[in-house]
Amino acid sequence: MGGRPVRYEAEQGAGPLWASEPFRLFFPLGILAGIFGLLLWPLHYAGWWETYPAIQHPRILIFGFGSAFVFGFLGTAWPRFLEARALLVPEVLPVVFFWLLGQFSYSLGPIARGDRDIALAGLIFLFLLARRLFGKGRELPPPGFALAFAAVGLAVVVLGLWYAEVAKDAVAFQSFLRLFAYQGFLLLPLLGVGSYLIARFFASPERPPAKVRWRGPVVWISAAAIIASFAVEAWLSVRWGNALRLGAFLFWSVGALPMLWRGRAPGTRAWAMRLALGFVALSFLCRAVWPLPRFAYEHFLFLGGFALSMLLVADRVVLGHCGDAASTPPRSVAWRWIAWLVVVAAATRATADLVPTTRVSHQIYASLTLAGVFATWLAMHFRRLSRQPRGDD
């Protein structure tokens, strides 16, 4: 950021908080979408949802729950890092409209129509961020945030290709697109934003966040290696693709977050973040060693890795904007319960694929458990989301 001190303040407009700080709207919407996407399995097995949700479920979880958290975080933080104007109601509403339309399309209509709607929401969102980047000679945002921006753009391209049915019979190409959309769309922002924000989980008055000289190059090299690993898995080898992905992730965790594995975690949230990132590494390791049980180990990534880390980052955002993160006790019984319930959900869902005789019951148990976790998170923060800002962390 050119040496200019970052004040993390946006030029406030006349709009309401849910527009200028869109996480207040997108986080609860994402939680509700996630709960719905999870409950599709129990509803289907109970005979109340006729369609087998093998495609609906991941689309809603990734491009409903996941995209809402990406939009909410970037829509709030991006203007602040650039010290640009906060988002306004006429800007946020089109993104929300197409995002909602995408969820309805995934649920009730052709999947391709939902891909189109989410792609349009992403395009509008990127345009809003780009307007603030190129206005008034702004400096570039931190590398991690630029990577998150690029990840949204690449996801829009993938969704557009799916909608247009480009090379739909090319198996390897479609496998590459799926890997990027389902893993890369959330993994790259986690690496990018996490290189800045996760360090704060491990900071304390006695140990402030350490400055990492080569953080930018580490983030971009790791991201490039991860994208390359998708190509390796799709065209060459599942084993070596995941091995490369694991290596890239470990390189990022050591190079961008050297404090991540040092010493005891300073609080429950930091411990839970270590657990979440450990699940990410574990999923790649299992796929590299045992490449055949594909979906079993991918759920270590989706449930234990993505879901838990995103809830933790969102918790940090909400406390920083709506409460007082500095006064939050380092130990949290609620977060210890949440973390272990996520572990139970991930293990149960993996077992459903590893032991076919348990598939139906364990899919139901895992879905209900994670839906309960999502509902708990929303209940913990619901009142804070309408609270006036009390300083940012």
Order of alpha helices (4+ residues) and beta strands (2+ residues): alpha-alpha-alpha-alpha-alpha-alpha-alpha-alpha-alpha-alpha-alpha-alpha-alpha-alpha-alpha-alpha
